[in-house]
Amino acid sequence: MTGGNLSATLAELTKPASDLEESLLVSAAYDGDTRLAILKFYDQKAGRNWLWRDNTGHKPYCYTRLNMDELQEIKNRKDVIDIVPAERLDLLNDQTVTLRKIITTDPLAIGGGNDSIRDRIRAWEADIKYYENYAYDRGLQMGTYYKVVQGTVTPVDHEVPERVMRSLQEITVRNPKEFGPYLSEWAELLGQPLANFKRVAMDIEVANEEGRLPDAEQPEQPIIAVSFFNDSEKVVFLLRSGKDTGNLEGAPFTVRLFEDETSC
């Protein structure tokens, strides 16, 4: 495959989806180039992943108890969009409190840099990974099914299997009533249909001196074998280096031989 074809293939595989049939939400991430949250969906019919970039205008944020007159320096930062009042429930004291919500351009403004906000002031929710914060705010659950309709992510409801419902009823009877909603939520999550993922196991073997482990920081030794295995294919890419490989004839896997690493 040439570099141009590879670039085109990668661009096709990573382009954001604006419409998507029922697919499993498998993970979330953050794209530093576009400064947007990314959702990854697995389409079982197509046997591939699709990406969806946030189009809701969601921004990273954290909270502080400091007053506005104590936040002037923070407000003047180029990576701070706004600071607004926000009411939150203080669970330790069981009361509603008014905090200041600091909204930023990207997660590094809150934490991760040498001059991040959490390094300058005491802040809450400043240690949460942005994509986790995003998923929580949107009410998204990994391992459940969604559709994307004209750019909008919409949950797909699945009935809880009957055997799960029976087990849930038995557990509910033995537990306090206030546990009911949480048990139902977990039953719905654990009752989601299982997706048939494409899987492959990979193993890499590196030449090295006896009694020493390869050093990933200084990879001086050659890779002598890379193997891939799944239900449909078993293949080993083997660096021959002039050695006799006749004993591999009839092996229960496909062998592809190379004389040096550059010919791979």
Rosetta blueprint (number, residue, H / E / L):
1 M L
2 T L
3 G H
4 G H
5 N H
6 L H
7 S H
8 A H
9 T H
10 L H
11 A H
12 E H
13 L H
14 T H
15 K L
16 P E
17 A L
18 S L
19 D L
20 L E
21 E E
22 E E
23 S E
24 L E
25 L E
26 V E
27 S E
28 A E
29 A E
30 Y E
31 D E
32 G L
33 D L
34 T L
35 R L
36 L E
37 A E
38 I E
39 L E
40 K E
41 F E
42 Y E
43 D E
44 Q L
45 K L
46 A L
47 G L
48 R E
49 N E
50 W E
51 L E
52 W E
53 R E
54 D L
55 N L
56 T L
57 G L
58 H L
59 K L
60 P L
61 Y E
62 C E
63 Y E
64 T E
65 R L
66 L L
67 N L
68 M H
69 D H
70 E H
71 L L
72 Q H
73 E H
74 I H
75 K H
76 N L
77 R L
78 K L
79 D L
80 V E
81 I E
82 D E
83 I E
84 V E
85 P E
86 A E
87 E E
88 R E
89 L E
90 D E
91 L L
92 L L
93 N L
94 D L
95 Q E
96 T E
97 V E
98 T E
99 L E
100 R E
101 K E
102 I E
103 I E
104 T E
105 T L
106 D L
107 P H
108 L H
109 A H
110 I H
111 G L
112 G L
113 G L
114 N L
115 D L
116 S L
117 I H
118 R H
119 D H
120 R H
121 I L
122 R L
123 A L
124 W E
125 E L
126 A L
127 D L
128 I L
129 K L
130 Y H
131 Y H
132 E H
133 N H
134 Y H
135 A H
136 Y H
137 D H
138 R H
139 G L
140 L L
141 Q L
142 M L
143 G L
144 T L
145 Y E
146 Y E
147 K E
148 V E
149 V E
150 Q L
151 G L
152 T E
153 V E
154 T E
155 P E
156 V L
157 D L
158 H L
159 E L
160 V L
161 P L
162 E H
163 R H
164 V H
165 M H
166 R H
167 S H
168 L H
169 Q H
170 E H
171 I H
172 T H
173 V H
174 R L
175 N L
176 P L
177 K H
178 E H
179 F H
180 G H
181 P H
182 Y H
183 L H
184 S H
185 E H
186 W H
187 A H
188 E H
189 L H
190 L H
191 G L
192 Q L
193 P L
194 L L
195 A L
196 N L
197 F L
198 K L
199 R L
200 V L
201 A E
202 M E
203 D E
204 I E
205 E E
206 V E
207 A L
208 N L
209 E L
210 E L
211 G L
212 R L
213 L L
214 P L
215 D L
216 A L
217 E L
218 Q L
219 P L
220 E L
221 Q L
222 P L
223 I E
224 I E
225 A E
226 V E
227 S E
228 F E
229 F E
230 N L
231 D L
232 S L
233 E L
234 K E
235 V E
236 V E
237 F E
238 L E
239 L E
240 R L
241 S L
242 G L
243 K L
244 D L
245 T L
246 G H
247 N H
248 L H
249 E L
250 G L
251 A L
252 P L
253 F L
254 T E
255 V E
256 R E
257 L E
258 F E
259 E L
260 D L
261 E H
262 T H
263 S H
264 C L
